Amino acid sequence: MIVDRLGKAILFRRFFCFRIVANGDRLDKISLFVRSPLLLAIKLEWERINMKNRWIIASSAVGIHICIGSVYAWSVLTKPLILEFGVGLQEIQWTFSLAILFLGISAAFLGGYVEKFGPRKAGLISALFFCAGLFGASLAVSLKNLSLLYFFYGIIGGIGLGIGYIAPVSTLVKWFPGKRGFATGIAIMGFGLASLLAGPLIQILLQRYGLQTTFQALGFLYLLIMIPSALYLAPPQKAQTQLENSDRHCSITGVVALTASEAMKTWQFGTLWLLLFTNISCGIGLLSVASPMAQEVAHMSAATAATMVGLIGLINGIGRLFWASVSDYLGRANTYIAFFLIQSFSFYLLSQTTDILLFQLLVYLIISCYGGGFATIPAFLSDLFGAKELSAIHGKILTAWAAAGIVGPLFVAWIKDTTQSYHATLVVFSLCFIVSFCIIVIMKYKQSQQAIIQTCNDQL
């Protein structure tokens, strides 16, 4: 049978039929209508096989975050790098600072592209950049070129960190629309737990193969994990239209979901940026001196302090999932109120105690809130501004991380050099959280007033 290319025709067969729609010289669409029960069963089975499982999606997100989160095990590499390059700690630490800086910058400026091109492409780009940074670091070690180390691990690897950090978050929120805090907690938990796994692995590789081969091995290993994880990432196809419609109105503000540029102009965004900056600055400042402070203040041995630092990675990861899940029930603002109350008291008590057990408990409590702040913020943003451009909005607010990654450790070091003590630093951090507590309470009050006004307007 000849089909006229300028017209339309339908061809029926016994078991199936093709509908061919022609337009000029080009066939536009061919659709298959299955008539045979056998072919129908095959078609349904094929759709079932290709249907994404949201728990595997969550596992893929964790896979990416566990790889890029190995940057938190940087301290294991510092001493070998100092010996290899023949420089001081300050010069080597700039590599880590650059990585965190470019994490925030890339997340801020590339968040829109993550939304545009989707999590799969973003995850693959993250894998390429992050692993290229590791391979480049190996080259820098072989050439003994510190500038190359800054460029590859700090800048190239940092870009991979930023893209990989935000890529799975928006996707998981869409797969778990009723439990947004839990969804973001799953992904970001991997970032916190990474140092617990990467630290011992890097130590073993260093002892057996040396610094250059360690970077190469990590690069190949992370490629093997990140590429399959990225390839499985995808938003829920059938629920996509429904989700977009449901997100046209935010659950708290009651207004139409905002774009990233619109969200940045609101007072809520600026307030959350400041609160996140405070939470990260104080937490990362504590992390940067956890071991020496434990030895000086609580008189721990070096081995005990090292064990405490290892457990910090575990608490950091568990705290992210715990607090993010709790926020689904308490509410995001109430969860942040709990963060700031707990940390204001904990930092003050930490400045007063020398007891080893109490010291460790307070540090773990602070670190759990530090990790929880990271994990809860994407769900908070989604509640306020909708999930329409969540990756872009999340990326913008992570500039607070980039700034805090520099301010926190430098502030702690400056106070320590000036006063020869950690006491003043801990008291200042406690005061910062008291101020943050007042700010979040005011923010919650203003949000509740807006919600009441919106409800009245809707009723009218």
PLY file of the C-alpha trace (Angstrom):
ply
format ascii 1.0
element vertex 460
property float x
property float y
property float z
element edge 459
property int vertex1
property int vertex2
end_header
0.00 0.00 0.00
1.35 3.41 -0.99
0.87 6.28 1.39
0.46 9.69 -0.15
3.12 11.92 1.42
0.91 14.96 1.16
-1.96 13.36 3.04
-2.73 11.08 5.99
-3.38 7.35 6.02
-4.03 4.63 8.55
-2.89 1.09 7.91
-4.51 -1.71 9.94
-2.97 -5.11 10.40
-4.19 -8.19 12.27
-2.07 -7.76 15.41
-1.14 -4.11 15.34
-1.52 -0.98 13.29
0.66 1.96 12.37
-0.58 5.50 12.02
1.64 7.49 9.70
1.26 11.23 9.62
3.04 12.89 6.75
3.94 16.47 6.22
5.54 17.31 2.91
8.52 15.05 2.35
9.18 14.32 6.04
7.44 11.77 8.26
6.55 13.53 11.50
5.08 10.87 13.73
4.68 7.11 13.87
2.66 5.59 16.70
2.09 1.93 17.41
-1.22 0.59 18.63
-0.79 -2.88 20.01
-3.63 -5.30 19.29
-2.09 -8.66 20.15
-2.29 -9.72 23.84
1.26 -11.03 23.58
2.58 -7.77 22.18
0.58 -5.84 24.79
2.19 -7.90 27.56
5.64 -7.28 26.05
4.92 -3.54 25.85
3.78 -3.38 29.49
6.80 -5.36 30.65
9.10 -3.05 28.72
7.52 -0.01 30.39
7.84 -1.67 33.79
11.53 -2.39 33.22
12.19 1.18 32.15
10.24 2.69 35.05
12.57 4.44 37.49
12.61 3.34 41.11
12.76 6.31 43.47
14.83 4.43 46.03
17.44 3.64 43.38
17.27 7.31 42.41
18.00 8.15 46.06
20.88 5.64 46.11
22.30 7.23 42.97
22.17 10.64 44.65
24.00 9.23 47.67
26.58 7.66 45.35
27.43 11.02 43.81
27.56 12.80 47.17
29.74 10.15 48.81
32.29 10.62 46.03
32.43 14.40 45.99
32.11 14.52 49.79
35.57 12.93 50.02
36.83 16.51 49.92
36.08 16.51 53.67
38.89 13.95 54.07
41.37 16.54 52.82
43.17 16.63 56.17
44.49 13.11 55.51
46.31 14.47 52.45
47.76 17.61 54.01
50.86 16.16 55.66
51.95 14.07 52.62
51.43 17.13 50.40
53.49 19.32 52.75
56.34 16.81 52.57
55.98 16.40 48.80
55.95 20.10 47.92
58.18 21.32 50.76
55.82 24.12 51.79
53.88 25.03 54.91
50.36 24.11 56.00
48.95 27.49 54.97
50.01 27.03 51.34
48.51 23.52 51.17
45.27 24.58 52.88
44.64 27.09 50.11
43.85 24.10 47.88
40.96 23.09 50.12
39.77 26.69 50.49
39.70 27.10 46.70
37.71 23.87 46.32
35.05 25.09 48.77
35.06 28.57 47.20
34.47 27.22 43.70
31.89 24.79 45.04
29.81 27.78 46.08
30.56 29.82 42.95
29.77 27.01 40.51
26.60 26.07 42.41
25.47 29.71 42.27
26.17 30.36 38.61
25.44 26.92 37.15
22.30 26.06 39.12
20.13 27.33 36.27
21.90 25.07 33.80
21.32 22.09 36.08
17.58 22.81 35.91
17.73 23.31 32.15
19.73 20.22 31.15
18.53 17.88 33.89
20.25 15.86 36.65
21.69 13.19 34.35
23.83 15.55 32.27
24.69 17.61 35.34
25.83 14.48 37.18
28.02 13.41 34.28
29.59 16.87 34.03
30.21 16.78 37.78
31.95 13.41 37.46
34.15 14.63 34.63
35.20 17.84 36.41
35.71 16.28 39.85
37.71 13.31 38.56
39.67 15.55 36.18
40.65 17.51 39.27
41.98 14.33 40.90
43.92 13.28 37.79
45.27 16.81 37.50
46.34 16.71 41.15
48.32 13.56 40.35
50.04 15.44 37.53
50.76 18.37 39.86
52.41 15.98 42.34
54.56 14.40 39.62
55.69 17.86 38.43
55.87 19.26 41.99
53.87 22.27 40.80
51.72 23.82 43.52
49.93 26.14 41.08
48.71 23.10 39.13
47.39 21.61 42.37
45.44 24.81 43.05
44.07 24.82 39.50
43.09 21.17 39.19
41.99 20.13 42.69
40.87 23.60 43.85
39.24 25.11 40.75
38.40 22.23 38.37
37.54 19.83 41.19
35.64 22.58 43.01
33.41 23.16 39.96
32.64 19.43 39.92
31.80 19.65 43.63
29.32 22.46 43.14
27.48 20.88 40.21
27.40 17.45 41.84
26.15 18.86 45.14
23.02 20.48 43.73
22.29 18.09 40.81
20.39 15.35 42.72
18.59 17.57 45.24
15.85 19.01 43.06
15.26 15.57 41.52
14.76 13.90 44.89
12.33 16.61 46.00
10.22 15.76 42.93
10.35 12.03 43.71
9.39 12.60 47.38
7.03 15.62 47.21
5.37 14.78 50.52
8.66 14.38 52.42
10.96 17.02 51.02
13.15 17.21 54.10
13.68 13.46 54.11
14.47 13.54 50.38
17.15 16.20 50.62
18.49 14.59 53.80
19.12 11.33 51.95
21.28 12.97 49.30
23.18 15.38 51.51
23.75 12.67 54.13
26.18 11.06 51.69
28.29 14.22 51.61
28.60 14.21 55.38
29.39 10.49 55.65
31.99 10.59 52.89
34.95 11.48 55.09
34.24 8.45 57.29
34.73 6.19 54.27
37.26 8.19 52.26
39.64 8.91 55.16
40.69 5.30 55.87
40.72 4.48 52.13
43.05 7.38 51.33
45.28 6.42 54.25
45.63 2.85 52.96
46.36 4.03 49.41
48.98 6.49 50.65
50.79 3.84 52.66
50.82 1.29 49.83
51.15 3.32 46.63
52.16 6.89 47.44
50.56 10.27 46.79
50.55 10.35 42.99
48.97 6.92 42.56
46.44 7.69 45.31
45.00 10.59 43.32
44.84 8.42 40.20
43.14 5.53 42.00
40.57 7.85 43.55
39.85 9.38 40.16
39.17 6.01 38.54
37.15 4.74 41.53
34.92 7.81 41.65
34.34 7.67 37.89
33.11 4.09 38.27
30.64 5.19 40.94
29.56 8.61 39.68
28.89 7.78 36.02
26.38 4.95 36.64
24.80 7.00 39.42
24.39 10.01 37.13
22.99 7.92 34.28
20.15 6.66 36.48
19.14 10.11 37.74
15.92 11.41 36.18
12.82 13.31 37.29
9.54 11.37 37.61
8.03 11.49 34.12
4.37 10.74 34.84
4.21 12.93 37.92
6.12 15.80 36.36
3.14 17.75 35.04
1.18 17.21 38.25
4.15 18.31 40.35
4.72 21.44 38.31
1.06 22.37 38.72
1.17 21.70 42.48
4.27 23.83 42.85
2.73 26.86 41.22
1.78 27.98 44.74
4.29 27.73 47.58
3.20 25.96 50.74
4.21 28.81 53.06
4.09 32.08 51.15
0.97 31.15 49.18
2.29 32.99 46.10
3.17 31.73 42.65
6.42 29.73 42.62
9.38 31.98 41.96
12.32 31.85 39.62
15.84 32.12 41.02
16.14 35.81 40.15
12.75 36.55 41.73
13.57 34.57 44.88
16.84 36.45 45.38
14.94 39.74 45.57
12.86 38.61 48.55
13.72 39.35 52.18
13.27 35.65 52.98
16.18 34.68 50.74
18.52 37.23 52.30
17.50 36.13 55.79
18.11 32.46 55.04
21.48 33.31 53.45
22.58 35.07 56.65
21.34 32.24 58.88
23.05 29.59 56.75
26.26 31.63 56.70
26.25 31.81 60.51
25.53 28.10 60.92
28.31 27.10 58.51
30.89 29.63 59.73
30.65 28.46 63.33
30.42 24.77 62.43
33.28 24.73 59.94
35.33 26.88 62.30
34.91 24.21 64.98
35.74 21.46 62.49
38.96 23.19 61.44
40.37 23.03 65.00
38.50 20.05 66.49
41.57 17.90 67.08
44.00 20.51 68.49
41.25 22.11 70.59
40.31 18.72 72.06
43.95 18.13 73.03
44.41 21.60 74.49
41.07 22.16 76.23
39.96 18.65 77.24
43.54 17.29 77.45
42.79 14.37 75.13
45.56 12.27 73.67
46.25 12.61 69.97
44.78 9.15 69.36
41.56 9.95 71.25
41.22 13.25 69.41
41.70 11.44 66.08
38.95 8.97 67.02
36.67 11.88 67.87
37.34 13.48 64.48
36.44 10.19 62.77
33.15 10.02 64.67
32.45 13.61 63.70
32.09 12.43 60.09
29.54 9.83 61.15
27.55 12.30 63.26
27.70 14.86 60.46
26.11 12.39 58.02
23.50 10.98 60.40
22.58 14.48 61.60
21.79 15.53 58.03
19.25 12.76 57.51
17.84 12.99 61.06
17.23 16.74 61.18
15.98 16.95 57.59
13.46 14.19 58.31
12.43 15.81 61.59
11.78 19.06 59.71
8.98 17.33 57.77
7.09 17.10 61.08
8.33 20.11 63.08
8.44 22.50 60.13
11.57 24.12 58.70
11.48 27.29 60.82
10.96 25.33 64.04
13.86 23.06 63.12
16.16 26.05 62.65
14.94 27.46 65.95
16.02 24.17 67.56
19.42 24.38 65.77
20.17 27.81 67.14
18.94 27.13 70.67
20.98 23.91 70.90
24.14 25.48 69.49
23.97 28.66 71.54
23.92 26.60 74.76
26.39 24.00 73.46
29.05 26.50 72.39
28.78 28.31 75.73
29.08 25.06 77.71
31.97 24.03 75.47
33.82 27.18 76.50
33.41 26.27 80.19
34.15 22.53 80.30
37.33 20.48 80.39
35.59 17.14 80.91
36.47 14.75 78.07
33.07 13.06 77.86
31.03 16.28 78.02
33.38 17.95 75.54
32.82 15.20 72.96
29.05 15.10 73.48
28.79 18.86 72.94
30.95 18.70 69.80
28.82 15.88 68.35
25.63 17.80 69.14
26.95 20.93 67.40
28.11 18.97 64.36
24.73 17.25 64.01
23.10 20.70 63.82
25.80 21.88 61.41
25.02 19.00 59.05
21.29 19.38 59.63
21.45 22.99 58.47
22.85 21.87 55.12
20.24 19.16 54.65
17.21 21.20 55.71
17.88 24.32 53.63
16.80 22.85 50.23
13.42 21.80 51.65
13.08 25.22 53.32
13.74 26.90 49.97
11.26 24.59 48.26
8.59 25.47 50.83
9.19 29.19 50.38
9.79 29.50 46.65
8.52 26.24 45.11
10.48 23.56 43.25
10.25 25.27 39.87
13.91 26.36 39.92
15.07 24.74 43.15
18.53 23.78 41.86
19.19 27.36 40.79
17.91 28.86 44.06
19.80 26.27 46.11
22.95 27.07 44.16
22.60 30.78 44.84
22.26 30.32 48.58
25.32 28.06 48.69
27.44 31.17 48.17
27.00 31.40 51.94
29.02 28.18 52.17
31.76 29.60 49.94
32.03 32.71 52.12
31.77 30.79 55.41
34.43 28.31 54.31
36.91 31.18 54.33
35.57 33.34 57.17
35.01 30.59 59.77
38.49 29.00 59.89
40.27 32.35 59.50
38.24 33.89 62.34
39.04 30.97 64.64
42.75 31.17 63.77
42.82 34.96 64.30
41.16 34.78 67.74
43.45 31.91 68.76
46.59 33.79 67.69
45.38 36.96 69.42
44.19 35.50 72.73
46.13 32.20 72.79
42.86 30.53 73.74
39.71 29.03 72.19
37.46 30.40 74.95
36.67 33.74 73.29
35.89 32.05 69.96
33.36 29.70 71.54
31.66 32.54 73.42
31.42 34.63 70.23
29.88 31.66 68.40
27.34 31.26 71.19
26.35 34.93 70.86
26.05 34.55 67.07
23.51 31.79 67.54
21.51 33.84 70.05
21.21 36.57 67.39
20.31 33.95 64.77
17.63 32.57 67.10
16.03 36.01 67.34
16.14 36.45 63.56
14.48 33.09 62.78
11.75 33.75 65.38
10.98 37.10 63.74
11.03 35.45 60.32
8.56 32.79 61.45
6.25 35.43 62.92
6.26 37.47 59.70
5.61 34.32 57.65
2.67 33.36 59.85
1.20 36.86 59.48
1.52 36.64 55.70
-0.14 33.22 55.73
-3.10 34.60 57.73
-3.51 37.52 55.32
-3.32 35.18 52.32
-5.96 32.89 53.85
-8.30 35.84 54.45
-7.82 37.06 50.88
-8.55 33.59 49.51
-11.77 33.39 51.55
-12.87 36.79 50.26
0 1
1 2
2 3
3 4
4 5
5 6
6 7
7 8
8 9
9 10
10 11
11 12
12 13
13 14
14 15
15 16
16 17
17 18
18 19
19 20
20 21
21 22
22 23
23 24
24 25
25 26
26 27
27 28
28 29
29 30
30 31
31 32
32 33
33 34
34 35
35 36
36 37
37 38
38 39
39 40
40 41
41 42
42 43
43 44
44 45
45 46
46 47
47 48
48 49
49 50
50 51
51 52
52 53
53 54
54 55
55 56
56 57
57 58
58 59
59 60
60 61
61 62
62 63
63 64
64 65
65 66
66 67
67 68
68 69
69 70
70 71
71 72
72 73
73 74
74 75
75 76
76 77
77 78
78 79
79 80
80 81
81 82
82 83
83 84
84 85
85 86
86 87
87 88
88 89
89 90
90 91
91 92
92 93
93 94
94 95
95 96
96 97
97 98
98 99
99 100
100 101
101 102
102 103
103 104
104 105
105 106
106 107
107 108
108 109
109 110
110 111
111 112
112 113
113 114
114 115
115 116
116 117
117 118
118 119
119 120
120 121
121 122
122 123
123 124
124 125
125 126
126 127
127 128
128 129
129 130
130 131
131 132
132 133
133 134
134 135
135 136
136 137
137 138
138 139
139 140
140 141
141 142
142 143
143 144
144 145
145 146
146 147
147 148
148 149
149 150
150 151
151 152
152 153
153 154
154 155
155 156
156 157
157 158
158 159
159 160
160 161
161 162
162 163
163 164
164 165
165 166
166 167
167 168
168 169
169 170
170 171
171 172
172 173
173 174
174 175
175 176
176 177
177 178
178 179
179 180
180 181
181 182
182 183
183 184
184 185
185 186
186 187
187 188
188 189
189 190
190 191
191 192
192 193
193 194
194 195
195 196
196 197
197 198
198 199
199 200
200 201
201 202
202 203
203 204
204 205
205 206
206 207
207 208
208 209
209 210
210 211
211 212
212 213
213 214
214 215
215 216
216 217
217 218
218 219
219 220
220 221
221 222
222 223
223 224
224 225
225 226
226 227
227 228
228 229
229 230
230 231
231 232
232 233
233 234
234 235
235 236
236 237
237 238
238 239
239 240
240 241
241 242
242 243
243 244
244 245
245 246
246 247
247 248
248 249
249 250
250 251
251 252
252 253
253 254
254 255
255 256
256 257
257 258
258 259
259 260
260 261
261 262
262 263
263 264
264 265
265 266
266 267
267 268
268 269
269 270
270 271
271 272
272 273
273 274
274 275
275 276
276 277
277 278
278 279
279 280
280 281
281 282
282 283
283 284
284 285
285 286
286 287
287 288
288 289
289 290
290 291
291 292
292 293
293 294
294 295
295 296
296 297
297 298
298 299
299 300
300 301
301 302
302 303
303 304
304 305
305 306
306 307
307 308
308 309
309 310
310 311
311 312
312 313
313 314
314 315
315 316
316 317
317 318
318 319
319 320
320 321
321 322
322 323
323 324
324 325
325 326
326 327
327 328
328 329
329 330
330 331
331 332
332 333
333 334
334 335
335 336
336 337
337 338
338 339
339 340
340 341
341 342
342 343
343 344
344 345
345 346
346 347
347 348
348 349
349 350
350 351
351 352
352 353
353 354
354 355
355 356
356 357
357 358
358 359
359 360
360 361
361 362
362 363
363 364
364 365
365 366
366 367
367 368
368 369
369 370
370 371
371 372
372 373
373 374
374 375
375 376
376 377
377 378
378 379
379 380
380 381
381 382
382 383
383 384
384 385
385 386
386 387
387 388
388 389
389 390
390 391
391 392
392 393
393 394
394 395
395 396
396 397
397 398
398 399
399 400
400 401
401 402
402 403
403 404
404 405
405 406
406 407
407 408
408 409
409 410
410 411
411 412
412 413
413 414
414 415
415 416
416 417
417 418
418 419
419 420
420 421
421 422
422 423
423 424
424 425
425 426
426 427
427 428
428 429
429 430
430 431
431 432
432 433
433 434
434 435
435 436
436 437
437 438
438 439
439 440
440 441
441 442
442 443
443 444
444 445
445 446
446 447
447 448
448 449
449 450
450 451
451 452
452 453
453 454
454 455
455 456
456 457
457 458
458 459
